Amino acid sequence: MDAGVQGGREDWYRIAFQRAPAPLLVCDSASLRVLAANACATSTFSYCPEEWSGTGLLALFEPADHERVRAALAAAAESGEAQLPALRHLGKDGAWLRCELLCYRLEDSRPAPVLVAMQDQSEVEEAHAKLAHLQDVLAVSQEVTGLGCFCMNLATGAQTWSVQMYRNLGLAPASVMPSMERVLAPVHLAARTRLAEAIERCILAGAPFDLELPLTWPDGSEHILRASGRRVAGDVQAPAWFACATLDITESQRLRERLLRTEADLQHAQEIAHIGTWAADLRSGLVETTSRETHRIFLGADGPADASGRFKLDQLFRRIHPDDLAGVLAAREHSLRTPGARYDHRYRIVHEDGEVRHVHSQADVVRDAYGEPQRIVGVIRDVTEMTRAEQEIERLAFCDDTTGLPNRVALRRHLDAAFRAGEGLEQPVAVLTLELAHFREINLTLGHLNGDELLREVARRLRAELGEDVLLARSGNAQFTIVLRGADAHRAGALAERVAGVFDTTFLIAGVRYEISAHVGIGLAPGHARGPLELLRKADVAVFLARRNGRKTMLYAPDQDPYDPQRLALLGQFRNAIAEGQIELYCQPKAAMASGEVIGVEALVRWRHPTLGMVPPREFVPLIESTELIHALTTTMLQASVRQSHAWRQEGLALPIAVNLSTRNLTSGTLPGDLGALLAAWGGTPDWIGLEITESSLIVDPDASIAQLHTLSSMGFRLFIDDFGTGYSSLNYLTMLPVDVIKIDHGFTTNMLRDRRAGAIVKATIDLAHDLGMSVVAEGTATREIWDALLACGCDEAQGYYVAPPLPAHELPAWMRQHAARRRHAYTPFQ
């Protein structure tokens, strides 16, 4: 390029530089010294033109941004351009503004001069702030807009675009060749003509232009572009140039439009809120208003009393619901008598057609210089729909939708009130919890609609039986709760029997009559509980025990509560008991009745608690039976029994130890392998260990349990059915199980002498077992008389306190020696 062209370009650059509407600086990229500044930069930063030559660029920025600015100029010097988001710029006079920083390399020399352009973002931020002020829920966002430019050599037609120019047209940088057609293409047709004509006039006549142009980006999004064009005059040496600066002002426009829409929406919202204004003159009794909503609320379809729109306070008072009028007058009188008190009241208005509307009125009293009330100025709002919604919410919150009875929340609120009323134990409270038996099966069989109809019929019968003085609530899926104040155990028990009697009559469901049973649990306060939640829990426990024991009604008994908090605390402590060696093995001997010889023992678990002492099994075994801890306990007992059996055999004592198995052990699938590995580790055989199961343990998965027992029997283990006669399994299981021994439950044994039926069951069980080829062990053999009776019935073995109490396993050899000595010198086998 010759010197003339170069000079012309420099002239163009100087003119474009000086006339640019944004602050522009030319800086040395190495020293960051300002080489030149345009007029906009001079006015923006309050510098005199001659002051720039001694100023460094970093003086315009806060220290925290210096490194970023330095890096941006270095990047521009290296790659041609760089950009920084909005930074805080400092003027000489201390004023500041936020500008986006655009850096362009001007020459390829080293160090290269860099053009620094600042785009003021203050307008967008101000629009965001104003929008946030009017609509605080509206998120304020602002995108930084950038200044782009393109230049055209009027002699050659060659064009150059800045990176930002590409972005302002929705194009990727350097994605297309710069051309006038590309500039015009995205502009809407009508605006495209205006832009082409403006460019032509600028080039031919030097007329500058500043246009806002709608355009569509390649991705389909709509934008608004501000385009400012100028012609740079040339001469012989320097041809003329056309320069156009562009700025995407889409976001600013959108923010302004949204601001206007928000203002309009706020005004519209006030119109549709139906808030009426009014002013009452206390001397004349006239109410004045220009609000149609006030007339609608106060007078309904009736118009105002006169053409001025005024009406009398008496007209208003006649429309107030009779039950609310006294409250309105009292609230009004209070605000009139009490300076500073605001009238604030909700009441009902009855219109001429009988329609009842709920209103909320608020007002302030205007007083004269002497403090005397003169006027009342206020607003009134129709809150009918809101009141109805509140009433519906109240109903949903405290009422069961199916039966119409109070729900559990309402029950709790009633109990809270009852306990507050009964402070000092002046008024006992009884809670009866009723549960329908097999309600889930009814739902699954007859469907939920029929199940709901059953619940409604139960509620009707209970309400008819109880009357209105007793609270009846539906507190669960198939559960109802009754609260009776001032009741003792006798009265509560009598009521429970009456309630249970409601189910003596069949229920008609889906055209068929069904027998429906129920269980009732009773909790009393203060006898059983000191608070509502505790009382409800005690009644729940009582109904659970009633269901489990097959009883219609049951009064809570602390000694039968398996869910006592202290017992549950033991469950947490039991996790560490095994690891810390607190579990001990006890054994109770079993003797052959024919000879009196001890032929085996049953393994019994004992927990030696570090602070509670010896904890009996009934306190913790029921808690862990339904958890994985039962596996750990059974494993511990089996290991202890095999280890103890090995130790006894070292002393010459070969007695099998029978260990109890739980349901979870039977269904685990790993028991045979675990037992085999355990015996192998101690050099033992299956005759060291007997395995006791209960009838109820077979119910969960009979097929898997029976298959497991056959495997254990084939390995050589002796199998016992424990507590025979107390479970729910079929006698048919006895023909399917490889059982060797039946153990008669102590409940039958201890009562056989005083209860003829218990004795008959014992005799029949012994005969049945013998006919099936099984032996019989009688638990609970506590006296010589029971021993003799069992012997007469043909029982094979006995276990109980007449034989021996449970002993620590390590003490059994000494007891055996003492027992052998007694047998040699005494007529009776054990005493």
VEXKE-360404 format. One record per residue (C-alpha): z, y, x; residue in one letter. Coordinates in steps of 0.2 Angstrom, whole numbers, plus 5000, padded with zeros to 4 digits. Layout:
N
ZYXA
...
END
This chain:
831
500050005000M
499550175008D
500750315010A
500050414995G
500450274983V
502150244992Q
502550434990G
502050434972G
503150284969R
504550364978E
504250524967D
504250414952W
505850334957Y
506650494960R
506250564943I
506650404934A
508250394944F
508750574940Q
508250564922R
509050394918A
510250404903P
511450294912A
512450324928P
511450264943L
511950264962L
511050214977V
512250134990C
512150065007D
512449875005S
513449865021A
514550015021S
514550035002L
514250225006R
513450314991V
511750374997L
511150454981A
511850484963A
510850544948N
511350674936A
512150564923C
513350484937A
513750664943T
514350714926S
515150544921T
516250534937F
516550724938S
515850744956Y
514850884963C
513150834969P
513650874987E
515250774986E
514350604984W
513750605002S
515450575008G
516050454995T
516150264995G
515650164980L
517350074980L
518250244975A
517550224958L
518450064955F
520249994954E
520849904970P
520849734960A
518949744958D
518449794975H
518049624982E
517049584966R
516049744968V
515749714987R
515249534983A
513949604970A
513149724982L
513049594995A
512249474983A
511049604977A
510549644995A
510249454998E
509449394982S
508749554975G
509949584961E
511649554954A
512749594939Q
514549614935L
515349614918P
516249774912A
517349844925L
518549994924R
517750144932H
518750294939L
518150474939G
518650604951K
519750684938D
520650524933G
519650484918A
519050314916W
517750214907L
517150034906R
515449994912C
514349844916E
513749844934L
511949804938L
511349804956C
509549794962Y
508949794980R
507749934983L
507049885000E
506949735011D
507749825026S
509349785034R
510549845028P
509649855011A
509950005000P
510549944983V
510250034966L
511950024956V
511750054937A
513250074925M
513050034907Q
514450114896D
515249994884Q
516450114877S
515550134860E
515549944857V
517349934861E
517750074850E
516849994835A
517749834838H
519449924838A
519050024822K
518449854814L
520049774819A
521049924811H
520249904794L
520249714794Q
521549634804D
521049464800V
519249494807L
519049434824A
518449574836V
517049524847S
515949624858Q
514449564869E
514049664884V
512349744883T
511249764898G
509949894903L
508249824907G
506649914913C
504849884916F
503649994926C
501749994926M
500650074939N
499450174929L
498150164943A
498149974944T
498949914928G
500149804938A
501849784929Q
503549734936T
505049684925W
506849684929S
507849524926V
508749614912Q
507049664904M
506649474902Y
508449454894R
508149594882N
506549514875L
507449344874G
506549264888L
507149174904A
506949274920P
505249254928A
504749144914S
503149234910V
501949364918M
502449544914P
501149624903S
501049754889M
500549614877E
502249524881R
503149684877V
502349714860L
502349534854A
504149504848P
504149674840V
503949674821H
502249724815L
502649894808A
503649944823A
502449864835R
501149994830T
502350134832R
502850074849L
501050054855A
500650224849E
502150304858A
501750214874I
499950274873E
500450454870R
501750444884C
500450374896I
499050494891L
500050654887A
501650624896G
502650634879A
504250534882P
504950424868F
506550344862D
506350214849L
507450084840E
506349924837L
506749774827P
506049614836L
506149424834T
506649324850W
505749164853P
507249064847D
507049144830G
508549264831S
508349444826E
508749594838H
508649784839I
508049854855L
508150034861R
506650084871A
506550244881S
504850284890G
504350414902R
502750444913R
503050484931V
501650604936A
500650564952G
499450644964D
498150594976V
499350504987Q
500450434974A
499750374957P
500550404941A
501850274934W
502450224917F
504250174916A
505150104901C
507050074900A
507649944886T
509349914879L
509849774867D
510949874854I
510949724842T
512849694843E
513249884841S
512149894825Q
512949734818R
514649804821L
514249964812R
513549874797E
515049754796R
516149904797L
515249984783L
515349824773R
517149804776T
517549974770E
516549944754A
517449774752D
519149854753L
518649984740Q
517949844729H
519549744731A
520649884725Q
519549894710E
519649714705I
521449694709A
521849754691H
523249864697I
523650004684G
524450164688T
525550264676W
526750414675A
528050444661A
528850614657D
530650584653L
530850744643R
529350704631S
529350514632G
527450514635L
526550394647V
525050464655E
523750364664T
521850374668T
521850184672S
520950074660R
521949924667E
523550014662T
523050024644H
522449844644R
524149784651I
525249894640F
524249894624L
523049754624G
521549784613A
522349934606D
521750104612G
522750244617P
523850344605A
522750504607D
521150564614A
522050614630S
522450434634G
524350464632R
525550354623F
527350354619K
528650244628L
529250184612D
527550104610Q
527750014626L
529549954622F
528949884605R
527749774615R
529049704627I
529649524623H
531249534614P
532149424626D
531549534641D
531949704633L
533749714638A
533349674656G
531949814657V
533149944650L
534549894662A
533349904677A
532650074671R
534450144668E
534950084686H
533550174694S
533850334684L
535750334688R
535550284707T
534650404718P
533450314729G
533450154719A
531650094715R
531250014698Y
530649844701D
530549724687H
529549574680R
529449544661Y
528349494647R
527249594635I
526749524618V
525049594612H
524549624594E
523649454593D
525149364599G
524549334617E
526049344630V
525649414647R
526749424662H
526849594671V
527649664686H
528049844686S
528649954701Q
529050144700A
530050284709D
531050414700V
530450594703V
531950714703R
532150904702D
533051014715A
534650974706Y
534350784707G
534050764689E
532750634684P
531150714678Q
529750584679R
529450404683I
527850364693V
527350184696G
526150044695V
525949894684I
525049734688R
524649584677D
525449434685V
525149304671T
524049184681E
525249204696M
526749164685T
525949014677R
525448954695A
527248974700E
527848874685Q
526548744689E
527148734707I
528948724701E
528448574689R
527548484703L
528948514715A
530348444704F
529448334691C
528748164693D
526948174686D
526847994679T
528547984669T
528948174667G
530648134674L
531448244688P
530848184705N
531748144721R
531848334726V
532548374709A
533848234711L
534348294728R
534548474721R
535648404706H
536748304718L
536948454729D
537648554714A
538748404709A
539548394726F
539848584726R
540548574709A
541648424715G
542448504730E
544248444733G
543848274725L
544148344707E
542648254699Q
541948094705P
540048054705V
539247894703A
537447854708V
536547704700L
534947654709T
533747544698L
532347444706E
531047354696L
530747174702A
528947124708H
528247294703F
526947284717R
526347114710E
526147194693I
525147344700N
524047224709L
523847104694T
523647224680L
523047384689G
523847554693H
523547624675L
524447484667N
525847494680G
526047684676D
526147644658E
527547514662L
528447654672L
528347774657R
528947644645E
530447604657V
530847794657A
530747804638R
531947654636R
533147724650L
533147894642R
533547824625A
534947724632E
535747854643L
535648014632G
535348184638E
537048214647D
536548094661V
535248134674L
533848014675L
532548034689A
531147934697R
531547924715S
530347794721G
528747694717N
529747574707A
531447654708Q
532447754696F
534147844700T
535447894688I
536848024691V
538448014682L
539848144684R
541648104682G
541447914682A
542547784691D
541947614696A
542347534679H
541347664669R
539847654682A
539847464681G
539847464662A
538347584662L
537447484675A
537647334663E
536947434649R
535547494659V
535147314665A
535147264647G
533647374643V
532647244652F
533247104640D
531747144629T
529947114634T
528747244638F
527047264630L
525747294644I
523847284641A
524147194624G
525247064632V
527147044632R
527947024649Y
529646984655E
530147124667I
531747114677S
532747244687A
534247264699H
535447404699V
536547464714G
538047574712I
538747704724G
540247804721L
540947964728A
542148004736P
542547824737G
540947774746H
540147934752A
540648114756R
538848184754G
537248174743P
536248084756L
537647964761E
537847924742L
536047884739L
536047774754R
537547674748K
536747654731A
535047594740D
536047474750V
536847404734A
535247384725V
534547294740F
535947174741L
535847144722A
534047104724R
534346984739R
535746894730N
534846884714G
536146984704R
535747114690K
537047234696T
538047264712M
539347384717L
539247444735Y
540447354747A
540647414765P
540947244772D
539247184765Q
538247334772D
537047274785P
536347444788Y
538047524792D
537647664805P
538947584817Q
537947424816R
536347504819L
537047584834A
537447414841L
535647374839L
535247504852G
536547444864Q
536047264862F
534447304872R
535547324888N
536747184883A
535647044889I
535147124905A
536947164909E
537646994906G
538647034891Q
537946884881I
539046724882E
538746544878L
540046464866Y
539946284860C
540746194845Q
540846004847P
540145884834K
540945714832A
540345544826A
541445504810M
541445324813A
542245334830S
542845504832G
541845524848E
541145694853V
539245664854I
538545844855G
538946024853V
538046174845E
537646334855A
538446484848L
538146664854V
539546784858R
539346964863W
540747034875R
540547224872H
541247334886P
542147444874T
542247354857L
542747184864G
542047024857M
540747064843V
540546924831P
538746864828P
538746924810R
538847104816E
537247094827F
536146944823V
535547004806P
535047164814L
533947084828I
533146944818E
531747054812S
531447134829T
530747064845E
532447064852L
532746894844I
531446824857H
532546884871A
534146814863L
533446644860T
532746634877T
534446684884T
535246554874M
534046414879L
534146464897Q
536046464896A
536146304887S
534946214899V
535946284914R
537646234906Q
536946064902S
536446044921H
538146094926A
539045974915W
538045834921R
538545874938Q
540345844932E
539845684923G
539745764906L
538145724897A
538145814880L
536645874871P
536746064866I
535946114849A
535146284849V
534646384834N
532846444832L
532246594822S
530746614812T
529946724825R
530146584838N
529346454827L
527846564824T
527646624842S
526546484847G
527246474865T
528946384861L
528346214867P
527646274883G
529146384887D
530446244884L
529446124895G
529446244909A
531246284907L
531746104908L
530646064922A
531446204932A
533146124930W
532545944931G
533045914913G
532345814899T
532145854880P
533745754876D
534745894884W
534246014870I
534245994851G
533346124841L
534046194824E
533046274811I
533446344794T
532446304777E
532046494775S
531246504792S
529846394786L
529346504772I
528446644782V
527046524789D
527446344783P
525846264791D
526146344808A
527946304808S
527646124803I
526346104817A
527546184830Q
528946064825L
527745914826H
527345964844T
529145984848L
529645814841S
528245724850S
528945804866M
530645714863G
531645854856F
532945814842R
532645924827L
533945984814F
533846074798I
535346194798D
536246264782D
535346134771F
535446184752G
535446374755T
533646404757G
532146424745Y
530946294752S
530346144743S
531145974745L
529345924748N
529545994766Y
530745854770L
529245734768T
528245834780M
529445884794L
529845774809P
531645814806V
533045694813D
534645774806V
535145874791I
536645994792K
537546024776I
538046204774D
539946244776H
539846324759G
539746154751F
540846064763T
542346174761T
542246174742N
541945984739M
543745944736L
544046074723R
542246094715D
541645934708R
539846004708R
539946044727A
540545864730G
539145794721A
537845904731I
538645844747V
538545654742K
536745674735A
536245764751T
536945624762I
536145484752D
534445584752L
534545604771A
534945424774H
533545364762D
532345474772L
532945404788G
533945554794M
535645584800S
536945704792V
538045834800V
539345914789A
539746094794E
541446174789G
542446014792T
544146114793A
545445984787T
545845804788R
545645784769E
543845854771I
543545734785W
544145584775D
543045634760A
541545654771L
541845484779L
542045404761A
540345484757C
539545404772G
539245564782C
538745524800D
539445674810E
540645824807A
540745994814Q
542146114811G
543946174815Y
544646004812Y
543545944826V
543746094837A
543446284836P
542046364846P
542446364864L
541746454880P
540546334887A
541446324904H
543046274895E
542246124886L
542545994900P
544346024901A
544446014882W
543545844882M
544745774894R
546245834883Q
545345764868H
545045594877A
546945584881A
547345624862R
546245484856R
547145364867R
548845404861H
548645464843A
548145374827Y
547145514820T
545545554829P
545845744832F
547645784828Q
END
